[in-house]
Amino acid sequence: MTRIFDGHNDFLQRVVAAGQGGADLWLKGDGTGHLDLPRMKQGGLAGGFFAIWIPSAAGFSDADAQQKMENPPFHMPLPDQIPAEDALPHAFAQAAALLSLERTGTLGIARKAADLTDLMDQGRIAAIMHMEGIEAIRTPDDLHLWHAAGLRSLGPVWSRPTSFAHGVPFAFPASPDIGTGLTQAGRDMVAECNALGIMLDLSHLNEAGFNDIAALSDAPLVASHSGVHAICESSRNLTDRQLHQIADSKGLVGLNFASSFLRPDGKRLPLERSDVMLRHLDHLLSILGEDGVAFGSDFDGALMPQDIPDASALPTLIDAMRDHGYGNALIAKIACDNWIGVLKRTWKD
């Protein structure tokens, strides 16, 4: 079975919600969501980025919001910035949840590049502690504390503004060129992440912030879970100009499986045709090359395509790639090896 490493999941929220049953949810599954250990094993998913994410008081679950997102055009306003004191309890709970999974012996948190392959070779899930939207970080000292706890990847925003940067609202059709760039705190954060070897994730960031990080960072540019704007004109997707900048830095894009960022019509409805995912992959490969494309599923955080309802179905995508003409060497790169390569180029072990 093809070994897969994935650029983004939101499973930790489910572990926290399960409370004392979090370990059982991980080890046995409960038939809900997209991830658990049995389904990861079944699908060949050997590792990935486990996101710490702070929920907003107001989300997109109400019927009116769903109706709008299923019938573009739409432009969904986002909540205000979340204060650090409100974000910290959520962030600590999710980090503690990841550490609790590590204590089961079935998963290990990768703190250096060699850990990634070592853990997978041992049959344990190789997990990267990632923070999506850094509301819980206030100062460089906070960043050092989180690095000591295992944090090796962060995105300055989850679309919502932070004290560091601004993101993009969920909108279609729309450009990512919305809002201003990094604050001075954000610029300082880039330098500190580079010094520590923490990967900076450009997904959810607006174009001005993207440009600032591209100018400031000495690391490869990475978007962990994004799509192609030329195919799906979502504000969350990357323009060809951005893709060329990522390619020039020897960076990487993990293809987001979220249906609304794949569908050319932008509707938040399950993607019916797997060939659309292959169109995104073809386009990414044409600009980024064979070493710059990977997966960034957004499992447990987005609406999945019909053919990939959860992690156990990942072999369906691998088969479609093979049928499309991708050779085994290219599939191995996209499925796993490219993530390992860009992290080796980014982390300071």
Sequence and secondary structure as in RCSB ss.txt:
>XXXX:A:sequence
MTRIFDGHNDFLQRVVAAGQGGADLWLKGDGTGHLDLPRMKQGGLAGGFFAIWIPSAAGFSDADAQQKMENPPFH
MPLPDQIPAEDALPHAFAQAAALLSLERTGTLGIARKAADLTDLMDQGRIAAIMHMEGIEAIRTPDDLHLWHAAG
LRSLGPVWSRPTSFAHGVPFAFPASPDIGTGLTQAGRDMVAECNALGIMLDLSHLNEAGFNDIAALSDAPLVASH
SGVHAICESSRNLTDRQLHQIADSKGLVGLNFASSFLRPDGKRLPLERSDVMLRHLDHLLSILGEDGVAFGSDFD
GALMPQDIPDASALPTLIDAMRDHGYGNALIAKIACDNWIGVLKRTWKD
>XXXX:A:secstr
   EEEEEE HHHHHHHHGGGHHHHHHH  S SS  HHHHHHHTEEEEEEEEE   SS S SHHHHHHHTSSSEE
E       HHHHHHHHHHHHHHHHHHHTTTSEEE  SHHHHHHHHHTTSEEEEEEEES TT  SHHHHHHHHHHT
EEEEES SSS  SS  B  EEES  S  S    HHHHHHHHHHHHHT EEB TTB HHHHHHHHHH  S  EEEE
E BTTTS  TTSB HHHHHHHHHTT EEEE   HHHH TT  SS    THHHHHHHHHHHHHH TTSEEE   BT
TS   TT SSGGGHHHHHHHHHHTT  HHHHHIIIIIHHHHHHHHH   
